[in-house]
Amino acid sequence: MKEIERKFLVKKDEFQRIKSSLFCFVIRQGYVVSNEDGVVRVRSKFGQNYLCVKGKNIGITRDEYEIAVPELVGKDLFGLCGTVIEKRRYRYPIIPSGKEWEIDEFLDKELDGLILAEIELSSEDEKFEIPYFIGDEVSDNPEYYSSSIVKKLESERYKKYRTDLSKCPGCGGPADNGHDRCDPPSPYYCTKCMREHELDA
């Protein structure tokens, strides 16, 4: 099926005033495959796992196919994902059109409280109501694709990982037992503390 979707930033202060009145639920999702030709996503919501394949964006339209999968299959699929994100999804109905805004509040602290809003349409030129808390449109900005947000989160966590591992957990000074390698031993110690650690082991 075709997914036609427009995406916007959210004015945080305005949205904070109404979010407690909206229905919401938590979503976990990761990507088994993510490249310029499309994505293979695994998602969990309401205790059910889903596998979704999305094609390449052509404007704001792309192919999308999603199926529910058993719990054990979902667990295995999540194991194939690198980073898994969590977001709280709010639903904001538009009456009387029957349309519904989906507002995603990303819960991982590295994403600095990012909030995005999406609305699915029947055609690319369909008119729709824009609530007062909706900000700039980012439909054409790949930076705000969910797969790109996952990659950003991976990068932020990697930088934090590298920074933390550059310090000796024994004395707090710089670690010097191989911390410049991509996949070094853990934990990192300075030479002095490493010797003491080995003696204590």
C-alpha positions in Angstrom: 0.0 0.0 0.0 1.0 3.6 -0.4 1.9 5.8 2.6 1.4 9.5 2.0 2.6 11.4 5.0 3.7 14.9 6.0 5.9 15.6 9.0 6.4 18.7 11.2 8.3 19.9 14.1 6.3 20.6 17.3 6.2 23.7 19.4 7.2 22.2 22.7 5.8 24.8 25.1 2.4 24.8 23.4 2.2 21.0 23.2 3.2 20.6 26.9 0.0 22.4 27.9 -2.3 19.8 26.2 -0.4 16.5 26.1 -1.8 15.2 29.3 -5.3 15.3 27.8 -4.4 13.1 24.8 -4.4 9.4 24.5 -0.8 8.1 24.3 1.2 4.9 24.3 4.9 3.9 24.1 6.6 2.5 20.9 9.9 0.7 20.7 11.5 0.4 17.3 14.7 -0.4 15.5 15.9 -1.1 12.0 17.2 -4.4 10.6 18.0 -2.6 7.3 18.2 1.1 6.6 19.5 2.6 3.3 18.6 5.0 0.6 16.3 2.4 -1.1 14.2 1.8 2.0 14.0 0.3 5.4 13.1 -2.9 7.3 11.7 -1.8 10.7 10.7 -3.8 13.7 8.3 -2.2 16.2 6.6 -3.0 19.4 3.4 -1.4 20.7 0.5 -2.6 22.9 2.5 -5.8 23.6 2.5 -6.8 19.9 5.5 -6.8 17.5 5.3 -5.7 13.9 7.7 -6.1 10.9 7.4 -3.3 8.4 9.0 -2.8 5.0 9.1 0.7 3.5 10.3 1.7 0.1 12.2 4.8 -1.1 10.5 8.2 -0.6 9.2 9.7 -3.8 8.2 13.2 -2.6 6.0 12.4 0.5 4.9 9.0 -0.8 6.3 5.6 -0.5 5.3 1.9 -0.4 4.7 0.4 3.0 3.9 -3.1 4.1 3.5 -4.2 7.7 2.6 -7.5 9.4 2.3 -8.6 13.0 4.8 -11.2 14.1 4.9 -13.6 17.1 6.7 -12.6 20.3 9.7 -14.8 19.8 10.2 -13.7 16.2 9.9 -10.0 17.3 12.6 -10.7 20.0 14.9 -12.1 17.4 14.3 -9.2 15.0 15.0 -6.7 17.7 18.3 -8.6 18.3 19.3 -7.8 14.7 18.8 -4.1 15.2 21.7 -1.9 16.3 20.0 0.8 18.4 16.4 0.7 19.5 14.6 3.9 20.2 11.6 4.6 22.4 9.0 7.3 21.9 5.6 8.2 23.4 3.0 8.6 20.7 0.0 10.9 21.2 -3.1 11.0 19.1 -4.7 14.3 18.3 -8.0 13.9 16.3 -9.3 16.5 13.9 -13.1 16.8 14.1 -15.1 16.5 11.9 -12.7 15.5 9.1 -11.8 12.2 10.8 -8.1 12.8 10.3 -5.7 12.3 13.1 -2.3 13.8 14.0 0.3 11.5 15.5 2.8 13.3 17.8 5.9 11.4 18.7 7.9 12.5 21.8 11.3 10.8 21.7 12.3 9.5 25.1 16.0 8.9 24.7 17.8 11.7 26.5 20.4 12.0 23.7 17.7 13.3 21.4 17.1 16.4 23.5 13.4 16.0 23.8 12.7 15.9 20.1 9.0 16.0 19.3 7.7 15.4 15.7 4.1 15.4 14.4 2.8 13.4 11.4 -0.4 13.2 9.4 -1.3 10.6 6.9 -3.2 11.8 3.8 -5.2 10.3 0.9 -3.3 12.4 -1.7 -0.2 14.6 -1.7 -2.4 17.7 -2.3 -5.0 17.0 0.3 -5.9 19.9 2.5 -5.9 19.5 6.3 -6.2 21.4 9.5 -2.9 22.4 11.2 -3.2 22.8 15.0 -1.6 25.7 16.8 1.2 23.6 18.3 2.5 22.5 14.9 5.8 24.1 13.8 7.9 24.0 10.6 7.4 21.3 8.1 10.3 18.8 7.7 8.7 16.3 5.3 11.5 16.7 2.8 14.3 16.7 5.3 15.9 13.3 5.7 17.4 14.3 9.0 13.9 13.8 10.5 13.3 10.3 9.1 13.0 7.9 12.0 15.8 5.8 10.5 18.0 8.9 10.5 17.1 9.7 14.1 18.2 6.1 15.1 21.5 6.7 13.4 21.9 10.0 15.3 21.2 8.3 18.5 23.8 5.6 17.7 26.4 8.3 17.0 25.6 10.2 20.2 25.9 7.0 22.3 29.1 6.0 20.6 30.7 9.4 21.4 29.6 9.1 25.0 30.9 5.5 25.1 34.3 6.7 23.8 34.4 9.6 26.2 33.6 7.5 29.2 36.1 4.8 28.3 38.9 7.3 27.9 39.0 7.7 31.7 40.4 5.2 34.2 37.7 3.9 36.5 40.3 3.3 39.2 41.7 6.8 39.6 39.7 9.0 37.1 42.8 9.9 35.1 43.4 9.1 31.4 43.3 5.5 30.5 46.3 4.3 28.5 45.8 0.5 28.0 44.4 0.6 24.4 41.6 3.1 24.6 42.3 4.4 21.1 41.3 1.1 19.5 37.8 0.7 18.0 37.0 -2.4 20.1 39.3 -2.3 23.1 39.2 -4.3 26.3 36.8 -3.2 29.0 37.2 -1.7 31.5 39.9 0.8 30.7 42.6 1.5 33.3 45.7 3.5 33.4 48.9 1.4 33.5 49.2 1.7 37.3 45.6 0.8 38.1 45.7 -2.0 35.5 48.6 -3.7 37.3 46.8 -3.3 40.6 43.6 -4.7 39.1 45.4 -7.7 37.7 47.0 -8.3 41.1 43.6 -8.3 42.8 42.0 -10.6 40.3 
